């Protein structure tokens, strides 16, 4: 295990001690990295200081490039500071439910996916990460892991490269692909350049390494993946996550395909269903399973 990962683990323990919160210990597990995949140490890792010499979260995150984002005001609900926008309250409710689950189960790496394209999974993932950092002191990382049809960078108004592809190919370290933007404590990893080998990249073991190294820095990591039915990428990403939210679009997603997508994941990982695009004023007052939000068509 790399020196930086050891330093991050110690930093997580120090943070828990200083805030008085309980943090589950990070357990080192072997990673199935392809034989021909280079072992990439973060830039400057050989000079990485230990806690005794002042290592902290801010010094690590300062290594992430500061970027000029131009968020899409139509789909990004929390950048404008308007707490009354349509859908904002539903995301706050969804956040509360996730914290309730977190009281009982380890939950930090969250996959957001859907059965088919254009159901709003990227909209949900992006705004969920935003609402997480609205709470004081919370840090969130949102990752576009849809390597086949990336679109999250357009929501953020951010550069597409370098991103996850470049890290999985061994071309960049983790801090080179994590962007800082205009919203405090919100960080973003774009998908990176298009490649014909998306499934092979996601299966090479470096995604787990990426999340393992960055996990101690964030309270939440939200991943957006390819839809489930057309390709199997989402099941590969799910293997590196603690829980899954399925997004379905009201009056659009066929029920048989939603059921088929749901069956691709173990019961223990599926947290619930987010109903997207439901007509305002026509929602039931209570939901047994999931949360309703409304996004642009």
PALUMVEX-522305 format. One record per residue (C-alpha): x, z, y; residue number from 1; residue in one letter. Coordinates in nm, 2 decimals. Example, Ala and Ser with C-alpha at 12.3 -4.5 7.8 and 13.67 -1.06 7.14 Angstrom:
rec X = 1.23; Z = 0.78; Y = -0.45; k = 1; r = A .
rec X = 1.37; Z = 0.71; Y = -0.11; k = 2; r = S .
% end
This chain:
rec X = 0.00; Z = 0.00; Y = 0.00; k = 1; r = X .
rec X = 0.13; Z = -0.10; Y = 0.34; k = 2; r = X .
rec X = 0.28; Z = 0.15; Y = 0.59; k = 3; r = X .
rec X = 0.01; Z = 0.07; Y = 0.84; k = 4; r = X .
rec X = -0.26; Z = 0.15; Y = 0.59; k = 5; r = X .
rec X = -0.10; Z = 0.49; Y = 0.53; k = 6; r = X .
rec X = -0.08; Z = 0.55; Y = 0.91; k = 7; r = X .
rec X = -0.45; Z = 0.45; Y = 0.95; k = 8; r = X .
rec X = -0.55; Z = 0.70; Y = 0.68; k = 9; r = X .
rec X = -0.36; Z = 0.98; Y = 0.86; k = 10; r = X .
rec X = -0.52; Z = 0.88; Y = 1.18; k = 11; r = X .
rec X = -0.87; Z = 0.90; Y = 1.03; k = 12; r = X .
rec X = -0.80; Z = 1.24; Y = 0.90; k = 13; r = X .
rec X = -0.67; Z = 1.35; Y = 1.24; k = 14; r = X .
rec X = -0.98; Z = 1.21; Y = 1.41; k = 15; r = X .
rec X = -1.21; Z = 1.40; Y = 1.17; k = 16; r = X .
rec X = -1.03; Z = 1.72; Y = 1.23; k = 17; r = X .
rec X = -1.04; Z = 1.68; Y = 1.61; k = 18; r = X .
rec X = -1.42; Z = 1.60; Y = 1.62; k = 19; r = X .
rec X = -1.52; Z = 1.85; Y = 1.35; k = 20; r = X .
rec X = -1.69; Z = 1.58; Y = 1.14; k = 21; r = X .
rec X = -1.66; Z = 1.52; Y = 0.77; k = 22; r = X .
rec X = -1.50; Z = 1.20; Y = 0.65; k = 23; r = X .
rec X = -1.48; Z = 1.09; Y = 0.30; k = 24; r = X .
rec X = -1.11; Z = 1.04; Y = 0.19; k = 25; r = X .
rec X = -0.98; Z = 0.69; Y = 0.16; k = 26; r = X .
rec X = -0.89; Z = 0.61; Y = -0.20; k = 27; r = X .
rec X = -0.62; Z = 0.36; Y = -0.27; k = 28; r = X .
rec X = -0.73; Z = 0.10; Y = -0.52; k = 29; r = X .
rec X = -0.54; Z = -0.20; Y = -0.66; k = 30; r = X .
rec X = -0.63; Z = -0.53; Y = -0.50; k = 31; r = X .
rec X = -0.65; Z = -0.85; Y = -0.69; k = 32; r = X .
rec X = -0.44; Z = -1.07; Y = -0.47; k = 33; r = X .
rec X = -0.35; Z = -1.42; Y = -0.59; k = 34; r = X .
rec X = 0.00; Z = -1.46; Y = -0.72; k = 35; r = X .
rec X = 0.08; Z = -1.74; Y = -0.47; k = 36; r = X .
rec X = -0.06; Z = -1.55; Y = -0.17; k = 37; r = X .
rec X = 0.20; Z = -1.42; Y = 0.07; k = 38; r = X .
rec X = 0.22; Z = -1.05; Y = 0.13; k = 39; r = X .
rec X = 0.17; Z = -1.03; Y = 0.50; k = 40; r = X .
rec X = 0.28; Z = -0.72; Y = 0.69; k = 41; r = X .
rec X = 0.13; Z = -0.67; Y = 1.04; k = 42; r = X .
rec X = 0.36; Z = -0.77; Y = 1.32; k = 43; r = X .
rec X = 0.59; Z = -0.49; Y = 1.40; k = 44; r = X .
rec X = 0.49; Z = -0.29; Y = 1.09; k = 45; r = X .
rec X = 0.85; Z = -0.19; Y = 1.02; k = 46; r = X .
rec X = 0.85; Z = -0.02; Y = 1.36; k = 47; r = X .
rec X = 0.51; Z = 0.14; Y = 1.32; k = 48; r = X .
rec X = 0.52; Z = 0.50; Y = 1.44; k = 49; r = X .
rec X = 0.38; Z = 0.79; Y = 1.25; k = 50; r = X .
rec X = 0.14; Z = 1.05; Y = 1.39; k = 51; r = X .
rec X = 0.43; Z = 1.27; Y = 1.50; k = 52; r = X .
rec X = 0.54; Z = 1.00; Y = 1.74; k = 53; r = X .
rec X = 0.20; Z = 0.96; Y = 1.90; k = 54; r = X .
rec X = 0.00; Z = 0.71; Y = 1.68; k = 55; r = X .
rec X = -0.36; Z = 0.69; Y = 1.79; k = 56; r = X .
rec X = -0.66; Z = 0.45; Y = 1.76; k = 57; r = X .
rec X = -0.62; Z = 0.33; Y = 2.11; k = 58; r = X .
rec X = -0.26; Z = 0.22; Y = 2.06; k = 59; r = X .
rec X = -0.36; Z = 0.03; Y = 1.75; k = 60; r = X .
rec X = -0.66; Z = -0.14; Y = 1.90; k = 61; r = X .
rec X = -0.46; Z = -0.23; Y = 2.21; k = 62; r = X .
rec X = -0.28; Z = -0.48; Y = 1.99; k = 63; r = X .
rec X = -0.60; Z = -0.68; Y = 1.96; k = 64; r = X .
rec X = -0.62; Z = -0.96; Y = 2.21; k = 65; r = X .
rec X = -0.85; Z = -0.91; Y = 2.51; k = 66; r = X .
rec X = -1.08; Z = -1.21; Y = 2.53; k = 67; r = X .
rec X = -1.32; Z = -1.35; Y = 2.79; k = 68; r = X .
rec X = -1.66; Z = -1.36; Y = 2.62; k = 69; r = X .
rec X = -1.96; Z = -1.55; Y = 2.76; k = 70; r = X .
rec X = -2.24; Z = -1.39; Y = 2.55; k = 71; r = X .
rec X = -2.56; Z = -1.59; Y = 2.50; k = 72; r = X .
rec X = -2.81; Z = -1.40; Y = 2.71; k = 73; r = X .
rec X = -3.10; Z = -1.54; Y = 2.50; k = 74; r = X .
rec X = -2.98; Z = -1.38; Y = 2.17; k = 75; r = X .
rec X = -2.75; Z = -1.10; Y = 2.27; k = 76; r = X .
rec X = -2.98; Z = -0.82; Y = 2.37; k = 77; r = X .
rec X = -2.75; Z = -0.54; Y = 2.48; k = 78; r = X .
rec X = -2.49; Z = -0.71; Y = 2.70; k = 79; r = X .
rec X = -2.72; Z = -0.72; Y = 3.01; k = 80; r = X .
rec X = -2.78; Z = -0.34; Y = 3.02; k = 81; r = X .
rec X = -3.16; Z = -0.40; Y = 3.00; k = 82; r = X .
rec X = -3.29; Z = -0.14; Y = 2.75; k = 83; r = X .
rec X = -3.64; Z = -0.27; Y = 2.75; k = 84; r = X .
rec X = -3.57; Z = -0.62; Y = 2.62; k = 85; r = X .
rec X = -3.79; Z = -0.74; Y = 2.34; k = 86; r = X .
rec X = -3.64; Z = -0.63; Y = 2.01; k = 87; r = X .
rec X = -3.41; Z = -0.37; Y = 2.15; k = 88; r = X .
rec X = -3.62; Z = -0.08; Y = 2.04; k = 89; r = X .
rec X = -3.65; Z = -0.22; Y = 1.69; k = 90; r = X .
rec X = -3.27; Z = -0.23; Y = 1.66; k = 91; r = X .
rec X = -3.24; Z = 0.13; Y = 1.78; k = 92; r = X .
rec X = -3.49; Z = 0.22; Y = 1.50; k = 93; r = X .
rec X = -3.29; Z = 0.02; Y = 1.25; k = 94; r = X .
rec X = -2.98; Z = 0.21; Y = 1.36; k = 95; r = X .
rec X = -3.15; Z = 0.54; Y = 1.31; k = 96; r = X .
rec X = -3.26; Z = 0.45; Y = 0.96; k = 97; r = X .
rec X = -2.90; Z = 0.34; Y = 0.87; k = 98; r = X .
rec X = -2.77; Z = 0.68; Y = 0.99; k = 99; r = X .
rec X = -3.03; Z = 0.85; Y = 0.77; k = 100; r = X .
rec X = -2.91; Z = 0.66; Y = 0.47; k = 101; r = X .
rec X = -2.55; Z = 0.74; Y = 0.57; k = 102; r = X .
rec X = -2.63; Z = 1.11; Y = 0.53; k = 103; r = X .
rec X = -2.68; Z = 1.06; Y = 0.16; k = 104; r = X .
rec X = -2.45; Z = 0.77; Y = 0.07; k = 105; r = X .
rec X = -2.11; Z = 0.64; Y = 0.19; k = 106; r = X .
rec X = -2.20; Z = 0.36; Y = 0.43; k = 107; r = X .
rec X = -1.97; Z = 0.19; Y = 0.67; k = 108; r = X .
rec X = -1.92; Z = -0.17; Y = 0.56; k = 109; r = X .
rec X = -2.26; Z = -0.34; Y = 0.60; k = 110; r = X .
rec X = -2.34; Z = -0.70; Y = 0.49; k = 111; r = X .
rec X = -2.62; Z = -0.89; Y = 0.66; k = 112; r = X .
rec X = -2.74; Z = -1.20; Y = 0.48; k = 113; r = X .
rec X = -3.05; Z = -1.40; Y = 0.41; k = 114; r = X .
rec X = -3.19; Z = -1.63; Y = 0.14; k = 115; r = X .
rec X = -3.17; Z = -1.95; Y = 0.35; k = 116; r = X .
rec X = -3.01; Z = -2.07; Y = 0.67; k = 117; r = X .
rec X = -3.18; Z = -2.02; Y = 1.01; k = 118; r = X .
rec X = -3.35; Z = -1.69; Y = 0.92; k = 119; r = X .
rec X = -3.17; Z = -1.49; Y = 1.19; k = 120; r = X .
rec X = -2.90; Z = -1.31; Y = 1.00; k = 121; r = X .
rec X = -2.63; Z = -1.37; Y = 1.27; k = 122; r = X .
rec X = -2.87; Z = -1.26; Y = 1.54; k = 123; r = X .
rec X = -2.94; Z = -0.94; Y = 1.34; k = 124; r = X .
rec X = -2.57; Z = -0.87; Y = 1.26; k = 125; r = X .
rec X = -2.46; Z = -0.93; Y = 1.62; k = 126; r = X .
rec X = -2.72; Z = -0.71; Y = 1.78; k = 127; r = X .
rec X = -2.69; Z = -0.44; Y = 1.52; k = 128; r = X .
rec X = -2.32; Z = -0.40; Y = 1.60; k = 129; r = X .
rec X = -2.41; Z = -0.39; Y = 1.97; k = 130; r = X .
rec X = -2.66; Z = -0.12; Y = 1.93; k = 131; r = X .
rec X = -2.42; Z = 0.09; Y = 1.73; k = 132; r = X .
rec X = -2.17; Z = 0.11; Y = 2.02; k = 133; r = X .
rec X = -2.45; Z = 0.21; Y = 2.26; k = 134; r = X .
rec X = -2.39; Z = 0.56; Y = 2.12; k = 135; r = X .
rec X = -2.11; Z = 0.73; Y = 2.30; k = 136; r = X .
rec X = -1.77; Z = 0.71; Y = 2.12; k = 137; r = X .
rec X = -1.89; Z = 0.48; Y = 1.84; k = 138; r = X .
rec X = -1.68; Z = 0.18; Y = 1.76; k = 139; r = X .
rec X = -1.81; Z = -0.12; Y = 1.57; k = 140; r = X .
rec X = -1.65; Z = -0.44; Y = 1.43; k = 141; r = X .
rec X = -1.86; Z = -0.75; Y = 1.36; k = 142; r = X .
rec X = -1.71; Z = -1.01; Y = 1.13; k = 143; r = X .
rec X = -1.83; Z = -1.37; Y = 1.09; k = 144; r = X .
rec X = -1.77; Z = -1.42; Y = 0.72; k = 145; r = X .
rec X = -1.98; Z = -1.74; Y = 0.70; k = 146; r = X .
rec X = -1.68; Z = -1.97; Y = 0.65; k = 147; r = X .
rec X = -1.90; Z = -2.27; Y = 0.57; k = 148; r = X .
rec X = -2.12; Z = -2.28; Y = 0.88; k = 149; r = X .
rec X = -1.98; Z = -2.03; Y = 1.13; k = 150; r = X .
rec X = -2.19; Z = -1.96; Y = 1.43; k = 151; r = X .
rec X = -2.13; Z = -1.60; Y = 1.54; k = 152; r = X .
rec X = -1.87; Z = -1.71; Y = 1.80; k = 153; r = X .
rec X = -2.14; Z = -1.90; Y = 1.98; k = 154; r = X .
rec X = -2.35; Z = -1.59; Y = 2.02; k = 155; r = X .
rec X = -2.06; Z = -1.40; Y = 2.16; k = 156; r = X .
rec X = -1.93; Z = -1.70; Y = 2.37; k = 157; r = X .
rec X = -1.60; Z = -1.64; Y = 2.20; k = 158; r = X .
rec X = -1.32; Z = -1.85; Y = 2.05; k = 159; r = X .
rec X = -1.36; Z = -1.95; Y = 1.69; k = 160; r = X .
rec X = -0.99; Z = -1.93; Y = 1.61; k = 161; r = X .
rec X = -0.78; Z = -1.75; Y = 1.51; k = 162; r = X .
rec X = -1.02; Z = -1.58; Y = 1.28; k = 163; r = X .
rec X = -1.10; Z = -1.46; Y = 0.92; k = 164; r = X .
rec X = -0.98; Z = -1.79; Y = 0.77; k = 165; r = X .
rec X = -0.64; Z = -1.76; Y = 0.93; k = 166; r = X .
rec X = -0.60; Z = -1.40; Y = 0.80; k = 167; r = X .
rec X = -0.72; Z = -1.50; Y = 0.44; k = 168; r = X .
rec X = -0.46; Z = -1.78; Y = 0.44; k = 169; r = X .
rec X = -0.19; Z = -1.54; Y = 0.53; k = 170; r = X .
rec X = -0.12; Z = -1.70; Y = 0.87; k = 171; r = X .
rec X = -0.21; Z = -1.40; Y = 1.09; k = 172; r = X .
rec X = -0.21; Z = -1.02; Y = 1.06; k = 173; r = X .
rec X = -0.54; Z = -0.83; Y = 1.11; k = 174; r = X .
rec X = -0.48; Z = -0.74; Y = 1.48; k = 175; r = X .
rec X = -0.42; Z = -1.10; Y = 1.57; k = 176; r = X .
rec X = -0.78; Z = -1.20; Y = 1.47; k = 177; r = X .
rec X = -0.97; Z = -0.90; Y = 1.60; k = 178; r = X .
rec X = -1.10; Z = -0.97; Y = 1.95; k = 179; r = X .
rec X = -1.18; Z = -0.73; Y = 2.23; k = 180; r = X .
rec X = -1.44; Z = -0.84; Y = 2.48; k = 181; r = X .
rec X = -1.65; Z = -0.71; Y = 2.77; k = 182; r = X .
rec X = -1.85; Z = -0.45; Y = 2.58; k = 183; r = X .
rec X = -1.66; Z = -0.13; Y = 2.53; k = 184; r = X .
rec X = -1.59; Z = -0.03; Y = 2.17; k = 185; r = X .
rec X = -1.73; Z = -0.36; Y = 2.03; k = 186; r = X .
rec X = -1.48; Z = -0.58; Y = 1.85; k = 187; r = X .
rec X = -1.53; Z = -0.92; Y = 1.69; k = 188; r = X .
rec X = -1.36; Z = -1.14; Y = 1.42; k = 189; r = X .
rec X = -1.46; Z = -1.50; Y = 1.43; k = 190; r = X .
rec X = -1.48; Z = -1.71; Y = 1.12; k = 191; r = X .
rec X = -1.17; Z = -1.92; Y = 1.20; k = 192; r = X .
rec X = -1.12; Z = -2.29; Y = 1.14; k = 193; r = X .
rec X = -1.33; Z = -2.48; Y = 0.88; k = 194; r = X .
rec X = -1.17; Z = -2.52; Y = 0.54; k = 195; r = X .
rec X = -1.29; Z = -2.69; Y = 0.22; k = 196; r = X .
rec X = -1.20; Z = -2.38; Y = 0.01; k = 197; r = X .
rec X = -1.42; Z = -2.11; Y = 0.15; k = 198; r = X .
rec X = -1.52; Z = -1.96; Y = -0.18; k = 199; r = X .
rec X = -1.16; Z = -1.95; Y = -0.30; k = 200; r = X .
rec X = -1.05; Z = -1.78; Y = 0.02; k = 201; r = X .
rec X = -1.32; Z = -1.51; Y = -0.01; k = 202; r = X .
rec X = -1.22; Z = -1.44; Y = -0.37; k = 203; r = X .
rec X = -0.84; Z = -1.41; Y = -0.32; k = 204; r = X .
rec X = -0.85; Z = -1.04; Y = -0.26; k = 205; r = X .
rec X = -0.74; Z = -1.04; Y = 0.10; k = 206; r = X .
rec X = -1.09; Z = -0.97; Y = 0.24; k = 207; r = X .
rec X = -1.08; Z = -0.63; Y = 0.07; k = 208; r = X .
rec X = -0.74; Z = -0.57; Y = 0.20; k = 209; r = X .
rec X = -0.85; Z = -0.67; Y = 0.55; k = 210; r = X .
rec X = -1.14; Z = -0.42; Y = 0.54; k = 211; r = X .
rec X = -0.94; Z = -0.15; Y = 0.39; k = 212; r = X .
rec X = -0.68; Z = -0.17; Y = 0.66; k = 213; r = X .
rec X = -0.93; Z = -0.18; Y = 0.95; k = 214; r = X .
rec X = -1.19; Z = 0.06; Y = 0.82; k = 215; r = X .
rec X = -1.04; Z = 0.38; Y = 0.96; k = 216; r = X .
rec X = -1.05; Z = 0.24; Y = 1.31; k = 217; r = X .
rec X = -1.43; Z = 0.18; Y = 1.32; k = 218; r = X .
rec X = -1.75; Z = 0.37; Y = 1.26; k = 219; r = X .
rec X = -1.93; Z = 0.06; Y = 1.14; k = 220; r = X .
rec X = -1.82; Z = -0.28; Y = 1.01; k = 221; r = X .
rec X = -2.09; Z = -0.54; Y = 1.01; k = 222; r = X .
rec X = -2.04; Z = -0.86; Y = 0.82; k = 223; r = X .
rec X = -2.24; Z = -1.18; Y = 0.85; k = 224; r = X .
rec X = -2.22; Z = -1.41; Y = 0.54; k = 225; r = X .
rec X = -2.34; Z = -1.75; Y = 0.42; k = 226; r = X .
rec X = -2.70; Z = -1.75; Y = 0.30; k = 227; r = X .
rec X = -2.75; Z = -1.66; Y = -0.06; k = 228; r = X .
rec X = -2.94; Z = -1.95; Y = -0.22; k = 229; r = X .
rec X = -2.72; Z = -2.25; Y = -0.12; k = 230; r = X .
rec X = -2.38; Z = -2.09; Y = -0.21; k = 231; r = X .
rec X = -2.24; Z = -1.79; Y = -0.38; k = 232; r = X .
rec X = -2.02; Z = -1.67; Y = -0.10; k = 233; r = X .
rec X = -2.25; Z = -1.38; Y = 0.00; k = 234; r = X .
rec X = -2.21; Z = -1.22; Y = -0.35; k = 235; r = X .
rec X = -1.83; Z = -1.23; Y = -0.31; k = 236; r = X .
rec X = -1.85; Z = -1.06; Y = 0.04; k = 237; r = X .
rec X = -2.10; Z = -0.80; Y = -0.10; k = 238; r = X .
rec X = -1.84; Z = -0.68; Y = -0.35; k = 239; r = X .
rec X = -1.63; Z = -0.55; Y = -0.05; k = 240; r = X .
rec X = -1.93; Z = -0.38; Y = 0.12; k = 241; r = X .
rec X = -2.12; Z = -0.05; Y = 0.09; k = 242; r = X .
rec X = -2.47; Z = -0.18; Y = 0.15; k = 243; r = X .
rec X = -2.67; Z = -0.50; Y = 0.22; k = 244; r = X .
rec X = -2.95; Z = -0.59; Y = 0.46; k = 245; r = X .
rec X = -3.16; Z = -0.89; Y = 0.37; k = 246; r = X .
rec X = -3.31; Z = -1.08; Y = 0.66; k = 247; r = X .
rec X = -3.63; Z = -1.28; Y = 0.61; k = 248; r = X .
rec X = -3.82; Z = -1.48; Y = 0.87; k = 249; r = X .
rec X = -4.19; Z = -1.41; Y = 0.90; k = 250; r = X .
rec X = -4.41; Z = -1.70; Y = 0.78; k = 251; r = X .
rec X = -4.10; Z = -1.91; Y = 0.70; k = 252; r = X .
rec X = -3.90; Z = -1.76; Y = 0.41; k = 253; r = X .
rec X = -4.07; Z = -1.86; Y = 0.08; k = 254; r = X .
rec X = -4.14; Z = -1.54; Y = -0.11; k = 255; r = X .
rec X = -4.00; Z = -1.68; Y = -0.44; k = 256; r = X .
rec X = -3.66; Z = -1.76; Y = -0.27; k = 257; r = X .
rec X = -3.65; Z = -1.42; Y = -0.10; k = 258; r = X .
rec X = -3.70; Z = -1.26; Y = -0.44; k = 259; r = X .
rec X = -3.44; Z = -1.48; Y = -0.60; k = 260; r = X .
rec X = -3.19; Z = -1.39; Y = -0.33; k = 261; r = X .
rec X = -3.26; Z = -1.02; Y = -0.36; k = 262; r = X .
rec X = -3.19; Z = -1.04; Y = -0.74; k = 263; r = X .
rec X = -2.83; Z = -1.16; Y = -0.67; k = 264; r = X .
rec X = -2.73; Z = -0.81; Y = -0.56; k = 265; r = X .
rec X = -2.72; Z = -0.48; Y = -0.74; k = 266; r = X .
rec X = -3.01; Z = -0.24; Y = -0.66; k = 267; r = X .
rec X = -2.76; Z = 0.03; Y = -0.54; k = 268; r = X .
rec X = -2.63; Z = -0.20; Y = -0.27; k = 269; r = X .
rec X = -2.96; Z = -0.33; Y = -0.13; k = 270; r = X .
rec X = -3.06; Z = -0.10; Y = 0.16; k = 271; r = X .
rec X = -3.37; Z = -0.29; Y = 0.28; k = 272; r = X .
rec X = -3.52; Z = -0.60; Y = 0.44; k = 273; r = X .
rec X = -3.53; Z = -0.69; Y = 0.80; k = 274; r = X .
rec X = -3.84; Z = -0.89; Y = 0.90; k = 275; r = X .
rec X = -3.73; Z = -1.13; Y = 1.17; k = 276; r = X .
rec X = -3.95; Z = -1.34; Y = 1.40; k = 277; r = X .
rec X = -4.27; Z = -1.15; Y = 1.35; k = 278; r = X .
rec X = -4.53; Z = -1.23; Y = 1.62; k = 279; r = X .
rec X = -4.55; Z = -0.95; Y = 1.88; k = 280; r = X .
rec X = -4.86; Z = -0.74; Y = 1.86; k = 281; r = X .
rec X = -4.94; Z = -0.84; Y = 1.50; k = 282; r = X .
rec X = -4.71; Z = -0.60; Y = 1.32; k = 283; r = X .
rec X = -4.83; Z = -0.32; Y = 1.10; k = 284; r = X .
rec X = -4.77; Z = 0.02; Y = 1.25; k = 285; r = X .
rec X = -4.56; Z = 0.13; Y = 0.96; k = 286; r = X .
rec X = -4.32; Z = -0.03; Y = 0.71; k = 287; r = X .
rec X = -4.25; Z = 0.10; Y = 0.37; k = 288; r = X .
rec X = -3.93; Z = -0.10; Y = 0.32; k = 289; r = X .
rec X = -3.74; Z = -0.24; Y = 0.61; k = 290; r = X .
rec X = -3.76; Z = -0.30; Y = 0.98; k = 291; r = X .
rec X = -3.91; Z = -0.57; Y = 1.20; k = 292; r = X .
rec X = -3.73; Z = -0.74; Y = 1.48; k = 293; r = X .
rec X = -3.81; Z = -1.05; Y = 1.69; k = 294; r = X .
rec X = -3.55; Z = -1.32; Y = 1.77; k = 295; r = X .
rec X = -3.58; Z = -1.65; Y = 1.95; k = 296; r = X .
rec X = -3.69; Z = -1.93; Y = 1.72; k = 297; r = X .
% end
